[in-house]
Amino acid sequence: MASLSAHEVEQGSISVRRGLAIALALMTAIGLIALTVFVSNSSKQRDEALAAQRHSFEVIILVRTLQSTMAEAELSLGRYVVSLKPEFGRLYVDDWRRAGFAINRLREVTRDNPQQAQLATKLRAYYDQRGRLLSSAALRTRYDQKINGLATFDKAGKVANRKELNDTLDRIIEIENRVLDTRITHANASLAQSNWASTLLWAFAVVLVIGAAVLGLNVVQAAADRRAERRDADEVARRAEELEAAVAERTAELRRTNQALLAEAAEREAAEAQLRQAQKMDAVGQLTGGIAHDFNNMLAVVIGGLELAKRRLNEGNGEAGRHIENAMEGASRAAALTRRLLAFARAEPLLPEAISPDTLIAGMTDLLDRTLGERITVRTRFASDDWAIWVDKHQLENALLNLAVNARDAMDGEGTLTFGTATRIVGEGELGDTRAGEYVAISVADTGCGMDQRVLDRVFEPFFTTKPIGKGTGLGLSQIFGFVRQSQGEIVIASQPGVGTTVTLLLPRFSGAQRVAPAELQPSRLVARQKPDDRATILVVEDDVRVLNATVEALAELGHNPIPCPSPNQAEALIDAHPDVRLILTDVIMPGTTGPELIASLRPDYPHLGVLFVTGYAGEIEGATAFAGHDVLRKPFTIGALSGAVQAALARTSGPPPFEAAAAAE
């Protein structure tokens, strides 16, 4: 029974607290609504009183402005009538027009007051009547009737409507001042009522806070009991959430680790594939360069022997001449193939010079039109900012022409081919092993069939081609690849089947002073023997005995006096033994000492000697820098090319040999 009584007492206490809370909430709501309505009405009345005050001030300001504007207008008119200066006339017109605008505004703001509205209408009539009189004075003055204008202006100052106009303005201000006093009184009363409402609201807020505090204590007391019951449950839930979060975090960490491992494995696999491809290309390049070097030497012997035999044929032996012509044609085609192999192997001797890519491409337009046909539209887009590049001009032209022909075949003879140039800054490691710096990007884009990834992976392999048998050698892109790499650049291909292909050549920007590279000497078909005065003693340095003999015979056939030198180590002794030597004709790649190294060692002691380099394989020679500006003749060469090269090199000599100079002095 005691336990039941305690429970009943607790339930009764809860019911009392609940009743008090409900009663307090109802009282608060009713009081808050009533107070809100009261405060809202007070604020509205205060705002209306303040708006009425502003209206009165606006009327008074308009009247004062109108008075001053009309006075300034009449003053300006008086100055105009007296001085005849047009600027005073314009001031009068502007001020009088502003006065008219002020009257119109005054009529708008006094519509709520019938008495003031009637005065504003009368004011407008006085304004119009006086305006006509003043305008008459202005017009008379304008048309050189100054005396009449002064009389009219004087009359305007004495008419009765001027006083009536000023009285009307004063009457409007007087009425508005009385209205303003009433409105100020009303505004003060509204403000006092609003302040009283605010005080009442503060008092009610204090009562509300006290009641809320009492109610809050009851709520806190009840909530304390509930918190005690929930504390254990909350602790268990928190531990469960922490455990779940830890499991989720560990799972995400394992997932990230797994993804990182997969990405690292993919990157490693791609890097290994690139390394294998580069190693394969380097191995093939080395093999190609070696084969081409030996093949070039054989071709030099073949072409030289054929030309010598051809020169010795009788006029009537046409059949033998035809066979020799066929052999010459085959040897020339083999020489062209060898040059492409050397370009791929990056062993073709380059003759670089500073050129503008925009100018070079623009100069190829006619050649491209003739080569590609009328159904190919050639477009250019230049944005290189006049950056120059240091490359072999002829090799670059051949590369662009090869790309254009490939594009024509990919477009089946019809489409759009776009040549573009742009500037590009390459960062460290951005493009494989390409050095960071400034580059000129030369792009060739077509609208052809495009290539899939399988073909893209093999486009630079020598002898790989997608053309039908007999339509291509598979060395075009390989040659371009070798040329670009030898020029310290990079080549990038982007292609999408059915859309087209874009090949971009990245070549380093050249910012130094422009230098003229040694020109590649072209062959001539018919060469006569040299006149006695043009003959010279020439030291021929060549490690290949067959090439040495062929070169010596060719020079002798041209009428020169060749001295064979099978080793660069014997060159200095032979020069000393033959002081009449005027020209050194030397191979570039030789065992022990290269041609450029030989010339560099002889130059201090024999500065008068001319130099002609002969090479078909540059190997590790660093382009035109090692040639020091001397002419370069490429193997295999014809007797015509040899004759032109020798004459050009002799023309560059600094003077006769020392013994000839001494003889001339005696």
Summary of the structure (lengths in Angstrom):
residues: 666
radius of gyration: 53.5
end to end distance: 157.3
largest distance: 157.3
contacts: 1993
relative contact order: 0.06
helix: 65%
strand: 13%
